[in-house]
Amino acid sequence: MAGRKKKPDRSQTTARRTTEPRATSARPAPPEHHRGPGTDDVPRTLAHLAQVERLAHIGSWEWDVARNVVSWSAELCRMLGVEPHLPDAALAGALELVHPEDRARVRETVERAYHDCASYVCEHRIVRRSDGAVRTVHSRGEIVCDGQGQPVRMFGTAQDVTERKQVEETLARYVALIVGSEDAIITKTLNGTILSWNPGAERLYGYSAEEIEGHPISVLLPPDRYDEWRAIMNRVERGDHIEHLETVRLRRDGSRVEVSVSFSPVKDAQGNVIGATSIGRDISERRRAAEALALSEAQLRAFAARLRSARESERTHIAREIHDELGQALTALKMDLFSLKQSVPEPLRHPLRRKTDQMAGLIDQMVDKVRTLATELRPAVLDSLGLSAAIDWAARQFAQRTGIECTLDLPLHPVRIDSERSTDVFRILQEALTNVVRHARATRVHVHLRATPEELVLEVHDNGLGISERAIDDPRAFGLLGMRERVLPWGGEVGVRAAPQGGTSVTVCIPLGHGGPGSAA
């Protein structure tokens, strides 16, 4: 400004920190009748001002341009982490306490205000000298100029707003999460008035925030869900959190949408529940996919059950054909061989005896093989004598073939169940015994069968190496998977666990009142 005196070098300004705010000011003195009754009130006023600064976390400073002296209040010294009685290099010293990343901006702001005789507002970080803590302050300053426009005094305040800034940043992050969320996030009062509505809710339900805020939540509720809503709000009012409630809501166009909603209480500063926040997600596609998957699984299980049934029927048919046709043919062949041997003249009979005896022995071996093959395909005892007898036969065959001791605990009376259940239980027993041979390294197996009017239970215990949880849950364990698939159509269960005393236990439970594959869900 033309004609303006040379301004003091602020870097050489002398600092004076006072332990209480200054009582003087460069502003024009108020009218006499606005002053206190006397100078005796000045210390009291200064003490009161110091208390106010401390409570509000506001420090003040003043620069007497003519005398080139800067004074700081006690609260400002505390805020900056410096001793009130120590001298400093005035503004230059103050700028050194500004965070390095903010220093140039603060310097430019203050210098512009000084040259323009204007006020300034600036928010920046400081590095507290006493402990190096980074704090955020809100600074204000004003320049007082004389009649020629020359600065004569500069004063200002700095308020520690670190906690407020942290809250604002946290709030901004939450707002960004809410705005950017794909889920519908809604806040409402306990009586259901909608207070906030994010873009996710707009996409899900079709209402904009301007349309829906202030309206009752009932616009989203089908009539058959009113009681459910009241029950939810009663729980929320008690402070409960409700997770992933699957329900139905109405869109703006009146269509119904299946949603999964979680509810949380909103509390005031005293901890009283004043509202609720809900987070909703459209699960229509997921529900349709789940239903399609369930249908596909049911169809696959039905197909697998039909394949098993067809396989059993085919095995039964093949076993019967082998036993009846091939067995009878071999028996006839042996009888023909005997007749041939008898019809040979006596002088020739002796030379042929050795050969015919070898042929008869071979036929006997073939008959035994045919019987064994037919029995393995479909044990005749299972159809003729029932499940208990078939288990007894299988256990004896297992012990004879493997050398592993096999003990039985069977019902005294025959177990009367249908052929399909008997077949599935018998095949599960065969699979369990096969697993003992393959994996257990056991020396003893115990088989227990018991039946009640409600269920049939088969237990197979061995004293082998046991089984790990990983092996039980292994999707490649097709033997265990096959066991479970066999009982599933009956509503049954297969449990496999490592026995406490060592070895492995397989437990099969099949309800006897279940409708079977035709009624499987």
BAPADREN-44204 format. One line per field, with one value per residue (C-alpha): chain; z, x, y; residue in three letters. Coordinates in steps of 0.05 Angstrom, whole numbers, plus 32768, in hexadecimal, padded with zeros to 4 digits. Example, Ala and Ser with C-alpha at 12.3 -4.5 7.8 and 13.67 -1.06 7.14 Angstrom:
% residues 2
kette <- A,A
w <- 809C,808F
u <- 80F6,8111
v <- 7FA6,7FEB
rest <- ALA,SER
//
This chain:
% residues 521
kette <- A,A,A,A,A,A,A,A,A,A,A,A,A,A,A,A,A,A,A,A,A,A,A,A,A,A,A,A,A,A,A,A,A,A,A,A,A,A,A,A,A,A,A,A,A,A,A,A,A,A,A,A,A,A,A,A,A,A,A,A,A,A,A,A,A,A,A,A,A,A,A,A,A,A,A,A,A,A,A,A,A,A,A,A,A,A,A,A,A,A,A,A,A,A,A,A,A,A,A,A,A,A,A,A,A,A,A,A,A,A,A,A,A,A,A,A,A,A,A,A,A,A,A,A,A,A,A,A,A,A,A,A,A,A,A,A,A,A,A,A,A,A,A,A,A,A,A,A,A,A,A,A,A,A,A,A,A,A,A,A,A,A,A,A,A,A,A,A,A,A,A,A,A,A,A,A,A,A,A,A,A,A,A,A,A,A,A,A,A,A,A,A,A,A,A,A,A,A,A,A,A,A,A,A,A,A,A,A,A,A,A,A,A,A,A,A,A,A,A,A,A,A,A,A,A,A,A,A,A,A,A,A,A,A,A,A,A,A,A,A,A,A,A,A,A,A,A,A,A,A,A,A,A,A,A,A,A,A,A,A,A,A,A,A,A,A,A,A,A,A,A,A,A,A,A,A,A,A,A,A,A,A,A,A,A,A,A,A,A,A,A,A,A,A,A,A,A,A,A,A,A,A,A,A,A,A,A,A,A,A,A,A,A,A,A,A,A,A,A,A,A,A,A,A,A,A,A,A,A,A,A,A,A,A,A,A,A,A,A,A,A,A,A,A,A,A,A,A,A,A,A,A,A,A,A,A,A,A,A,A,A,A,A,A,A,A,A,A,A,A,A,A,A,A,A,A,A,A,A,A,A,A,A,A,A,A,A,A,A,A,A,A,A,A,A,A,A,A,A,A,A,A,A,A,A,A,A,A,A,A,A,A,A,A,A,A,A,A,A,A,A,A,A,A,A,A,A,A,A,A,A,A,A,A,A,A,A,A,A,A,A,A,A,A,A,A,A,A,A,A,A,A,A,A,A,A,A,A,A,A,A,A,A,A,A,A,A,A,A,A,A,A,A,A,A,A,A,A,A,A,A,A,A,A,A,A,A,A,A,A,A,A,A,A,A,A,A,A,A,A,A,A,A,A,A,A,A,A,A,A,A,A,A,A,A,A,A,A,A,A,A
w <- 8000,7FEC,8024,8054,8086,8083,80A8,80E0,80D2,80F2,80F7,812A,8153,819E,81BE,8202,821D,8256,8287,827F,8245,8239,8257,8222,81DA,819D,8191,81A3,81EC,81FA,8215,825D,8275,8257,8282,82C4,8306,830F,8300,833A,830C,82D7,82F8,8304,82BB,82A3,82CF,82B5,826D,827A,8295,8257,8229,824E,824C,8203,81EE,81CF,81D4,81C0,81A9,819A,8171,8181,813E,8156,818F,8166,81A1,81A0,81DD,81E5,8217,8248,8224,81E1,8201,821D,81D9,81B7,81ED,8200,8243,824E,826D,8236,81FF,81B6,8171,816B,812B,810E,814B,8147,80FE,8111,813A,80FE,80DC,80A3,8070,8085,8093,804F,804B,8091,8082,8042,8064,809D,806F,803F,807A,8094,8051,8043,808A,8089,80B7,80A9,80BC,80B5,80CC,80D1,80F8,812C,814A,8195,81AD,81F0,81D7,818A,8188,8148,8157,812A,813A,811E,811A,8112,810D,8102,80EF,810E,80E2,80F0,80C8,8093,808A,80AE,80DA,8123,8145,8132,8160,815A,8179,816F,8184,818B,815F,815C,8179,814F,8111,8121,812B,80E9,80C4,80E4,80D2,808B,8085,809F,8070,8035,8049,804F,800E,7FE8,8006,7FD8,8014,8029,8069,808B,80CD,80ED,812F,815D,8141,80FB,80DE,80AB,80BB,8089,8048,8021,7FD6,7FE1,7FFE,7FC2,7F92,7FB9,7FC8,7F91,7FBE,7FBF,8002,7FF5,7FE9,8024,805E,8092,807C,80A4,8097,808D,8043,803B,8063,8045,8072,8087,80A4,80D4,8110,80FE,80FC,8140,815F,8140,815B,81A0,81A1,8186,81BC,81F0,81D1,81A9,8167,8132,80FC,80B6,80BD,807B,806C,8035,8025,7FF2,7FBB,7FA2,7F68,7F99,7F88,7FC1,7FCC,7FF9,8026,805E,8092,80D0,8106,8139,816F,816B,81AF,81C9,81F5,8233,8214,8208,81C8,819C,8159,812D,80F2,80C0,808A,8054,8019,7FDF,7FE3,7FAB,7F7C,7FB4,7FC8,7F81,7F78,7FBA,7FA6,7F62,7F83,7FB4,7F7B,7F54,7F91,7F9D,7F54,7F57,7F97,7F79,7F3B,7F66,7F8F,7F50,7F35,7F76,7F73,7F2A,7F3A,7F73,7F46,7F10,7F42,7F5C,7F15,7F02,7F42,7F35,7EED,7F01,7F38,7F12,7ECA,7ECF,7F0F,7EF2,7EB1,7ED8,7F01,7EC1,7EA4,7EE1,7EDB,7E91,7EA1,7ED4,7EA2,7E6E,7E9E,7EAD,7E64,7E51,7E4C,7E87,7E63,7E50,7E92,7EBA,7E8A,7E88,7ED3,7EE3,7EAD,7EBF,7F08,7EF7,7ECD,7F06,7F37,7F08,7F02,7F4D,7F52,7F1E,7F44,7F84,7F5E,7F41,7F86,7FA3,7F6A,7F70,7FBB,7FB6,7F82,7FAE,7FEC,7FE9,8035,8034,800E,802E,8077,8081,8097,80D7,80B4,807A,80AB,80CE,808B,8076,80B8,80B3,806A,807E,80B7,808B,8052,807B,80BB,80E3,811F,8116,8150,814B,8177,8152,8168,8181,8154,8109,80F4,80C8,8097,804D,8019,8004,804B,8057,8017,8028,806F,8056,8020,8054,8080,8045,8037,8081,8083,8042,8061,809D,806F,8045,807B,80C3,80CD,8100,8121,813B,8124,814A,8127,814E,8131,8158,8144,8166,814A,8139,811C,8106,811E,8103,8126,810D,813B,812C,8156,811E,8111,8117,80E8,80E5,80DE,809C,8081,8099,8074,8036,7FF9,7FD7,800C,7FDC,800A,8042,800F,7FF4,803A,8047,8004,8012,8053,803D,8018,8057,8082,80A3,80B9,80B7,80EE,80E9,8122,8142,817F,81C2,81D1,818B,8148,8120,812B,80F4,810A,80DB,80F0,80C4,80DA,80D0,80C8,808F,804B,8026,7FE4,7FC8,8000,8009,800B
u <- 8000,801C,8036,8036,806F,80A1,8084,80AC,80D5,80A8,80E0,8103,80C5,80CE,809E,807F,8057,8029,800C,7FC8,7FA5,7FB6,7F8A,7F9A,7F82,7F90,7F46,7F26,7F14,7ECA,7EA2,7EAF,7E6D,7E7E,7EBC,7EBE,7EB7,7F02,7F46,7F3C,7F10,7F47,7F6C,7F29,7F16,7F59,7F53,7F0D,7F26,7F5F,7F2C,7F01,7F3C,7F50,7F0A,7F01,7F47,7F51,7F93,7F9E,7FD8,7FE7,801C,802B,8047,8062,8089,8095,8081,8056,8033,8012,7FDD,7FEB,7FB9,7FDC,801E,8000,7FE2,8025,804B,807A,808B,8066,80A2,80D4,80E2,80DB,80E5,809E,8079,80B4,80B6,806B,8070,80A5,8070,8042,8045,8077,8043,8016,804B,804E,8003,7FFD,8036,8015,7FD1,7FED,8018,7FDE,7FB2,7FEA,7FF6,7FAB,7F99,7F66,7F51,7F60,7F47,7F74,7F71,7FB4,7FDD,8012,8049,8049,808F,8089,8078,8077,802C,8009,7FCA,7F99,7F89,7F56,7F78,7F5A,7F7D,7F6E,7F99,7F8C,7FA4,7FAC,7F8C,7FC1,7FB4,7FF3,7FEF,7FF7,7FDF,7FD0,7FAC,7F8B,7F75,7F85,7F55,7F6A,7F38,7F5D,7F26,7EF1,7F1B,7F23,7ED8,7ECC,7EFC,7EDD,7E98,7EAF,7EC8,7E86,7E5F,7E8A,7E7D,7E32,7E2D,7E58,7E37,7E10,7DE4,7DA6,7DB8,7D7D,7D77,7D33,7D14,7CF5,7CB0,7CCA,7CD5,7D0D,7D46,7D7C,7D7D,7DBC,7DC4,7DC4,7D7E,7D69,7D82,7D60,7D1D,7D16,7D09,7D39,7D4F,7D25,7CE7,7CED,7D0F,7CDD,7CAB,7C99,7CBE,7C7A,7C7D,7CB0,7C8A,7C59,7C1B,7C2F,7C71,7C56,7C58,7C9F,7CB4,7C96,7CB9,7CFB,7CF4,7CE3,7D24,7D4C,7D2E,7D49,7D8E,7D90,7DB4,7D92,7DBD,7DA9,7D5D,7D42,7D00,7CD9,7CD2,7CAC,7CCC,7CB2,7C8E,7C6B,7C94,7CAD,7CF7,7D18,7D4C,7D7C,7D7B,7DA5,7D8D,7DB6,7D9E,7DB0,7DBE,7DC4,7DFC,7DDB,7DD6,7D8B,7D73,7D54,7D51,7D6B,7D99,7D8C,7DB8,7D92,7DA9,7D82,7D85,7D53,7D89,7DAB,7D69,7D59,7D9F,7D99,7D55,7D71,7DAD,7D81,7D55,7D92,7DAE,7D6B,7D69,7DB0,7DA2,7D63,7D8A,7DC2,7D8E,7D6F,7DB3,7DC1,7D7E,7D89,7DCE,7DB3,7D7D,7DB1,7DDF,7DA6,7D93,7DDB,7DE5,7DA7,7DBB,7E00,7DE7,7DAD,7DC5,7E10,7E0D,7DDB,7E03,7E42,7E1B,7E00,7E46,7E60,7E27,7E35,7E7E,7E6C,7E3E,7E74,7EA5,7E74,7E65,7EAD,7EC0,7EE5,7F27,7F28,7F0B,7F4A,7F76,7F3F,7F32,7F6A,7F53,7F09,7F19,7F40,7F06,7ED5,7F01,7F04,7EB9,7EB2,7EE1,7EB7,7E77,7E97,7EAD,7E68,7E48,7E7A,7E70,7E25,7E28,7E55,7E28,7DEB,7DED,7DB2,7DB0,7D9D,7D5E,7D4E,7D62,7D65,7D96,7DB1,7DC2,7DE3,7E0E,7E22,7E36,7E5C,7E83,7E97,7EAD,7ED4,7EF9,7F08,7F23,7F4C,7F5E,7F42,7F18,7ECF,7E9E,7E53,7E1B,7DDA,7D91,7D74,7D38,7D3A,7D3B,7CFE,7D0A,7CFE,7D2E,7D47,7D5D,7D7B,7DA4,7DBE,7DD2,7DF4,7E1B,7E30,7E4A,7E72,7E90,7EA2,7EC5,7EE9,7F03,7F1D,7F47,7F60,7F6F,7F68,7F9E,7F6F,7F71,7F2A,7EE6,7EA5,7E61,7E23,7DDD,7DA0,7D5A,7D20,7CDC,7CF7,7D3D,7D71,7DB9,7DF7,7E3A,7E7E,7EBA,7F02,7F42,7F6D,7F91,7F54,7F3E,7F4C,7F18,7F38,7F2E,7EE5,7ED7,7F00,7ED3,7EFC,7EE8,7EB8,7EAC,7E91,7E6C,7E4A,7E35,7E15,7DF2,7DD4,7DB2,7D9F,7D5F,7D48,7D55,7D8F,7DD4,7E1A,7E4B,7E95,7EC5,7F06,7EF5,7F10,7F32,7F50,7F37,7EFB,7EB0,7E7D,7E34,7DFA,7DB4,7D77,7D31,7D00,7CC4,7CE1,7CC0,7CFF,7D1B,7CD8,7CCB,7D11,7D14
v <- 8000,8044,8070,8035,8033,7FFB,7FC0,7FA0,7F62,7F2D,7EFB,7F27,7F36,7F2A,7EF9,7F00,7EC6,7ED7,7EA7,7EC6,7EEA,7F32,7F67,7F9B,7F9D,7FC8,7FCF,8012,8014,800A,8044,8055,803A,7FF5,7FEE,7FCA,7FEF,7FF3,7FD5,7FA5,7F7A,7F72,7F37,7F14,7F1F,7F05,7EC8,7EBB,7EC2,7E91,7E5E,7E68,7E5D,7E1E,7E01,7E12,7DFD,7E41,7E66,7EAF,7ED9,7F22,7F46,7F8F,7FA4,7FE8,7FC7,7F87,7F5B,7F1C,7F00,7EBC,7EA7,7E6F,7E42,7E4D,7E3B,7DFC,7DEB,7DF4,7DD0,7E0A,7E29,7E6B,7E8F,7E7E,7EB2,7E9D,7EB9,7ED2,7EC1,7E9D,7E71,7E65,7E50,7E1D,7DF9,7DF3,7DAF,7DB0,7D9C,7DD7,7E0C,7E2E,7E33,7E52,7E83,7E99,7EA1,7ECC,7EF7,7F04,7F1B,7F47,7F6A,7F72,7F88,7F4F,7F17,7ECE,7E89,7E4C,7E04,7DE0,7DB0,7DBF,7D94,7D9F,7DAF,7D8C,7D46,7D49,7D3A,7D51,7D7A,7D9F,7DE8,7E19,7E5D,7EA2,7EE5,7F2F,7F6B,7FB0,7FE9,8034,806B,8066,801B,8007,7FC8,7FDA,7F9A,7F52,7F22,7EDE,7E9D,7E53,7E1D,7DD4,7DAE,7D6C,7D42,7D65,7D5A,7D10,7D0A,7D2E,7D00,7CC2,7CDC,7CEA,7CA3,7C88,7CB5,7C9D,7C55,7C60,7C87,7C55,7C17,7BE9,7BD8,7BFF,7C25,7C47,7C6B,7C74,7C88,7C55,7C65,7C57,7C9D,7C9A,7CCA,7CB7,7C90,7C7F,7C74,7C29,7C2F,7C58,7C23,7BEB,7C0A,7C3F,7C7C,7CB7,7CD3,7D12,7CE8,7CBA,7CDE,7CF3,7CBE,7C7F,7C3E,7C1D,7C31,7BF9,7BC5,7B93,7B8D,7B47,7B62,7B97,7B68,7B54,7B9D,7BAC,7B70,7B87,7BCE,7BB3,7B8D,7BC8,7BF5,7BC4,7BCC,7B8C,7B84,7B5A,7B39,7B24,7B1F,7B05,7B27,7B4B,7B95,7BBF,7BE7,7C2A,7C07,7BD8,7B9B,7B6F,7B64,7B30,7B50,7B3E,7B76,7B83,7BB3,7BDB,7C0B,7C55,7C74,7CBB,7CD5,7CB8,7C73,7C75,7C53,7C88,7C65,7C2D,7C24,7BEC,7BD0,7BAB,7B81,7B66,7B1A,7B0C,7AF2,7ACC,7AAD,7A99,7A7D,7A57,7A3B,7A27,7A07,79E2,79C9,79B4,798F,796D,7958,793E,7918,78FB,78E8,78C9,78A3,7889,7875,7850,782E,781B,7802,77D7,77BC,77AD,778D,7762,774F,773E,7717,76EF,76E2,76CD,76A0,7682,767F,7679,7650,7620,761B,7609,75D5,75B7,75B6,7590,755E,7554,754A,7515,74F2,74F5,74D5,749D,7490,7485,743B,741F,7414,745F,747B,7478,74A1,74D8,74DA,750B,753B,7536,7540,7580,7599,758A,75AF,75EB,75EB,75EA,7627,764B,763C,7659,7697,76A0,769B,76CC,76FD,76F8,7702,773F,775E,7754,7728,76F9,76F9,7743,7734,76F1,76F9,7745,777B,775B,771A,7740,7768,7728,7709,7748,774A,7700,770A,7749,7725,76E9,7713,7746,7723,775D,7748,775E,775B,7766,7781,7773,7775,7734,773B,7748,7791,779C,77D5,77DD,77C2,7807,781B,77D7,77DD,7823,780E,77CF,77F6,7829,77F1,77D5,781A,7823,77E0,77F0,7831,780A,77DF,7819,784E,7837,7802,77E5,77A0,77A0,77B9,77BA,77C0,77D3,77D5,77EB,77FC,7821,7831,7876,7869,7838,7843,7821,782D,7815,781F,780C,7811,782D,786F,789C,78D3,791E,7955,7968,7922,7921,7963,7952,795A,7924,78F0,78CF,7894,78C0,78EA,78AC,7897,78DB,78DB,7897,78AD,78F3,78DE,78BC,78F9,78D5,78E9,78CC,78E1,78D4,78E4,78D0,78A6,78C0,787D,787A,7863,787B,7878,787A,7883,787D,7894,7889,789C,7863,7890,78BA,78B5,78A5,78BE,78CF,7901,791D,7968
rest <- MET,ALA,GLY,ARG,LYS,LYS,LYS,PRO,ASP,ARG,SER,GLN,THR,THR,ALA,ARG,ARG,THR,THR,GLU,PRO,ARG,ALA,THR,SER,ALA,ARG,PRO,ALA,PRO,PRO,GLU,HIS,HIS,ARG,GLY,PRO,GLY,THR,ASP,ASP,VAL,PRO,ARG,THR,LEU,ALA,HIS,LEU,ALA,GLN,VAL,GLU,ARG,LEU,ALA,HIS,ILE,GLY,SER,TRP,GLU,TRP,ASP,VAL,ALA,ARG,ASN,VAL,VAL,SER,TRP,SER,ALA,GLU,LEU,CYS,ARG,MET,LEU,GLY,VAL,GLU,PRO,HIS,LEU,PRO,ASP,ALA,ALA,LEU,ALA,GLY,ALA,LEU,GLU,LEU,VAL,HIS,PRO,GLU,ASP,ARG,ALA,ARG,VAL,ARG,GLU,THR,VAL,GLU,ARG,ALA,TYR,HIS,ASP,CYS,ALA,SER,TYR,VAL,CYS,GLU,HIS,ARG,ILE,VAL,ARG,ARG,SER,ASP,GLY,ALA,VAL,ARG,THR,VAL,HIS,SER,ARG,GLY,GLU,ILE,VAL,CYS,ASP,GLY,GLN,GLY,GLN,PRO,VAL,ARG,MET,PHE,GLY,THR,ALA,GLN,ASP,VAL,THR,GLU,ARG,LYS,GLN,VAL,GLU,GLU,THR,LEU,ALA,ARG,TYR,VAL,ALA,LEU,ILE,VAL,GLY,SER,GLU,ASP,ALA,ILE,ILE,THR,LYS,THR,LEU,ASN,GLY,THR,ILE,LEU,SER,TRP,ASN,PRO,GLY,ALA,GLU,ARG,LEU,TYR,GLY,TYR,SER,ALA,GLU,GLU,ILE,GLU,GLY,HIS,PRO,ILE,SER,VAL,LEU,LEU,PRO,PRO,ASP,ARG,TYR,ASP,GLU,TRP,ARG,ALA,ILE,MET,ASN,ARG,VAL,GLU,ARG,GLY,ASP,HIS,ILE,GLU,HIS,LEU,GLU,THR,VAL,ARG,LEU,ARG,ARG,ASP,GLY,SER,ARG,VAL,GLU,VAL,SER,VAL,SER,PHE,SER,PRO,VAL,LYS,ASP,ALA,GLN,GLY,ASN,VAL,ILE,GLY,ALA,THR,SER,ILE,GLY,ARG,ASP,ILE,SER,GLU,ARG,ARG,ARG,ALA,ALA,GLU,ALA,LEU,ALA,LEU,SER,GLU,ALA,GLN,LEU,ARG,ALA,PHE,ALA,ALA,ARG,LEU,ARG,SER,ALA,ARG,GLU,SER,GLU,ARG,THR,HIS,ILE,ALA,ARG,GLU,ILE,HIS,ASP,GLU,LEU,GLY,GLN,ALA,LEU,THR,ALA,LEU,LYS,MET,ASP,LEU,PHE,SER,LEU,LYS,GLN,SER,VAL,PRO,GLU,PRO,LEU,ARG,HIS,PRO,LEU,ARG,ARG,LYS,THR,ASP,GLN,MET,ALA,GLY,LEU,ILE,ASP,GLN,MET,VAL,ASP,LYS,VAL,ARG,THR,LEU,ALA,THR,GLU,LEU,ARG,PRO,ALA,VAL,LEU,ASP,SER,LEU,GLY,LEU,SER,ALA,ALA,ILE,ASP,TRP,ALA,ALA,ARG,GLN,PHE,ALA,GLN,ARG,THR,GLY,ILE,GLU,CYS,THR,LEU,ASP,LEU,PRO,LEU,HIS,PRO,VAL,ARG,ILE,ASP,SER,GLU,ARG,SER,THR,ASP,VAL,PHE,ARG,ILE,LEU,GLN,GLU,ALA,LEU,THR,ASN,VAL,VAL,ARG,HIS,ALA,ARG,ALA,THR,ARG,VAL,HIS,VAL,HIS,LEU,ARG,ALA,THR,PRO,GLU,GLU,LEU,VAL,LEU,GLU,VAL,HIS,ASP,ASN,GLY,LEU,GLY,ILE,SER,GLU,ARG,ALA,ILE,ASP,ASP,PRO,ARG,ALA,PHE,GLY,LEU,LEU,GLY,MET,ARG,GLU,ARG,VAL,LEU,PRO,TRP,GLY,GLY,GLU,VAL,GLY,VAL,ARG,ALA,ALA,PRO,GLN,GLY,GLY,THR,SER,VAL,THR,VAL,CYS,ILE,PRO,LEU,GLY,HIS,GLY,GLY,PRO,GLY,SER,ALA,ALA
//
